[in-house]
C-alpha cells in the first residue's frame, strides 16, 4: 500500500483554498492502492498530524483540526497532534502538498522535501520560487521572448523613500487602469485595480501588507484564458479554458467565498490562438524548469494579441477548479489526474537521486 502524505493549510492568506483542495483530493484518492496521512500546517506554522485516511472523508470539517499544545498532550478531545516537520518522512512515501501562496508554492516547502530526501508532487525549488514571484516570472518571460503586458516592479524601500518618484514612474510608463499586486501572492489576495493616483496609493498600502515587492501592471481590456500543463521533461498541454467575467476584476471573496466565477471549457478561441497559447505555455513551463503540474494564465485582446500573465505551479485543486476541469475536458478524470501527478513526482525523485550517485 502506497503512503501519501497530504500537506495542506499553511501560513499564507490562501490557507482556506488549500483546505478545499485537500478535501477534494482526499475524496478522489483510490484507497485500494493508497492510504493518506494528513498533515495540517496552521496559521502559526505548527505542523499537525491528523487522520490517516483509508477511506474518503465524510465532510470538510474533518480537515479543520483542533490540536494539542504539545506532543505529550494526547487528550482524546483533540483530532491532531503537533509534530516536528521532519516526522512526516517515511521511506517510500510521497508528499502531496496542496499549499497555495508563500511558504507553500514558493520553493520553501519544496526545499524542505529535498533536504529530507522525500519524493513530492509538483515543481521543484527553482520553478516554484520563480513561478510564485511575479517579478521574476516577468523577467524570465522576457528572456524567452514570450509577450506580456507592460509592468513596473516596485520595492517597499523605494516606495517609502520616494513615493512621488514611484508615482511618476508608473504614470509615465503605464496608463490607467492599472493592477497592483504583491509579487508573491495568489488567488487575488492583496490585488487592486486602480483608476487614479489616490487609488494607486491605497493599492500600494494594501499590497505591501503582503510582500516587500510589488508589481504594477498595465490594465487591458482582454479575455482571460488558461492552459493546463502536465509532465516533467515531456510536457502535455490542454485546450484553453476561459474565465467568463461579468465584472472587470474579481477579488478573493468574489472568487472563493461568493463563487461568482464562471468558466467556459473549452474556450471559444480561434485555432491559431490556441496553438500559440499552448506553445507559449509549454515554453514558459520549461524555461522555469517546471515539473508535475502548472496552469498558464493568458490575456487575449479583441484584436488577437496574446499575453502570458503568469504561471501558477500549484493551481487551485478542488474538483471544480479550472486546472482539473481543463484535464477532464481532455479525457483525464480528476482521480486519474491525481494518480498521474503522484507518478510524475516519484519519477522526478528517482531522476534527481540519480544525480547524487557519483
C-alpha positions, 0 to 999 in steps of 0.5 A: 500500500502506497503512503501519501502524505497530504500537506495542506493549510499553511501560513499564507492568506490562501490557507482556506483554498488549500483546505478545499483542495485537500478535501477534494483530493482526499475524496478522489484518492483510490484507497485500494492502492493508497492510504493518506496521512494528513498533515495540517500546517496552521496559521502559526506554522505548527505542523499537525498530524491528523487522520490517516485516511483509508477511506474518503472523508465524510465532510470538510470539517474533518480537515479543520483540526483542533490540536494539542499544545504539545506532543505529550498532550494526547487528550482524546478531545483533540483530532491532531497532534503537533509534530516536528516537520521532519516526522512526516518522512517515511521511506517510500512515501510521497508528499502531496502538498496542496499549499497555495501562496508563500511558504507553500508554492514558493520553493520553501516547502519544496526545499524542505522535501529535498533536504529530507530526501522525500519524493513530492508532487509538483515543481521543484525549488527553482520553478516554484520560487520563480513561478510564485514571484511575479517579478521574476516570472516577468523577467524570465518571460522576457528572456524567452521572448514570450509577450506580456503586458507592460509592468513596473516592479516596485520595492517597499524601500523605494516606495517609502523613500520616494513615493512621488518618484514611484508615482511618476514612474508608473504614470509615465510608463503605464496608463490607467487602469492599472493592477497592483499586486504583491509579487508573491501572492495568489488567488487575488489576495492583496490585488487592486485595480486602480483608476487614479493616483489616490487609488494607486496609493491605497493599492500600494498600502494594501499590497505591501501588507503582503510582500516587500515587492510589488508589481504594477501592471498595465490594465487591458481590456482582454479575455482571460484564458488558461492552459493546463500543463502536465509532465516533467521533461515531456510536457502535455498541454490542454485546450484553453479554458476561459474565465467568463467575467461579468465584472472587470476584476474579481477579488478573493471573496468574489472568487472563493467565498461568493463563487461568482466565477464562471468558466467556459471549457473549452474556450471559444478561441480561434485555432491559431490562438490556441496553438500559440497559447499552448506553445507559449505555455509549454515554453514558459513551463520549461524555461522555469524548469517546471515539473508535475503540474502548472496552469498558464494564465493568458490575456487575449485582446479583441484584436488577437494579441496574446499575453502570458500573465503568469504561471501558477505551479500549484493551481487551485485543486478542488474538483471544480477548479479550472486546472482539473476541469481543463484535464477532464475536458481532455479525457483525464478524470480528476482521480486519474489526474491525481494518480498521474501527478503522484507518478510524475513526482516519484519519477522526478525523485528517482531522476534527481537521486540519480544525480547524487550517485557519483 
